[in-house]
Amino acid sequence: MESLDRRRRVAGLGLVVLTVAGGLTACSGSSGGDAPAGDAPAGGASQAAGGGTYTIWDPYPQFDDSSDWVKLLGQCGTQAGVTVKRTGYDTTDLTNKALLAAQQGNSPDVLIVDNPVVSTLAEAGVLTSTDETKIDTSAASPNLLAAGQIGGKTYGIPIGANTLALYYNKDVLKKAGVDADGVRDWASLTAALEKVKAAGKKGITFSAIGTEEGSFQFLPWFWGSGANLTKLDSPEGVAALSLWTDWVKKGYAPNSVINNTQTTSWQEFATGDFAFAENGTWQLANAKKAGFPYGIIPIPAKDGGTAPAPTGGEFVSIPVQQDTARYAVSQKLVTCLASTDNSLATDTTLSYIAPTEEVQAKQVEQNPDLKVWVEAVKAAKGRTSDNLGTKYPKISEPLWKATQAALSGSQPPQEALAAAQTAAASATQ
């Protein structure tokens, strides 16, 4: 029987929509598409003869029953001796449905959920820990695994990750006399932007919109300065926001960044007028269709090296069930999906970097263009890491509001971040 305490936690949380779900276009599930017809019955509601039926919910509605992804789910079910019933939902819708199903005691057997949502569901008592279900997470990169950890426990295993880097237009840089390999820190990047502007082209575009996307894109610069999300107005944090603000003031970045989503920012870069664009792994296919030669470099930290960028991507987890005997088969399904043999195909389909070094090496062997993304993912970190958990969205909103205030000129960076720190401290008490 599930505990009364767990029921109260889920009921108290209600239909919370976590605004950080996937950094929006940061995850594959946000690309939209039609979900397979009909909602699947949840795990506890469907127990067929023989091996039974096990339900899997994922945030990939763009994949129908003919896709390699859904075929893999079926194969994993066959190997476990059961039938798999899968339903794909939009990322935000999936979070709501997972909370409602837990409240009703009707959760799916396996839940694939955006990594920032893991801490919310775990805190609500929706998810089992890997200690309970004996899921082996030892091969997963610790920095990726941290996104699914809270209170010393791990709630699932990453299926893959994406993150941010800098795309660059080789023609624009050549005209400006800039060598992309020489961009290794903030000073050399700013110098490159100055040369690009002097050559009559545009410098850099990014997304600073007043949503989680804005925070998602600011975090590499914030973390790359050495700042910590528990102290937004530190000198390091102010330096990061001042960098962006100065770029806009000097015309190295357009005023449109304040309203740019990651999609519209990419559209600006695709015009061929910009030297650099901060964007994600998910734009690789569009980059190849852009019509001009491009390259990719990691986002530089303030004093050199690769800045930690936030991770997008999902965790495969096992929700709490009244019938705990189901966990054994669920564990087999999760292990199958996360296995080395399946990870390469899955992460290629989802445009993700694999969560293990072994499969990352295979990805680079097959596609050398992924090397920079592997490097970026190795340096990346989860937004809810550092045991922030459900505190993160309460910090992120003041952060993106501060970014908006500074870029619009309504407040200087120091003042904007001081106000953000006050708001975040109050919200996370």
Helices and strands as residue ranges (DSSP letters): H 4-13, G 21-23, G 28-31, G 43-45, E 53-58, H 68-80, E 83-88, H 91-103, E 110-114, G 115-117, H 118-123, H 130-133, H 142-145, G 146-148, E 149-150, E 153-154, E 157-158, E 164-169, H 170-176, G 180-182, H 186-198, E 202-205, H 212-224, H 235-249, G 255-258, H 262-269, E 274-280, G 281-283, H 284-288, E 294-297, E 314-317, G 324-326, H 327-338, H 340-349, H 357-366, G 368-370, H 371-379, G 389-391, H 392-408, H 413-427
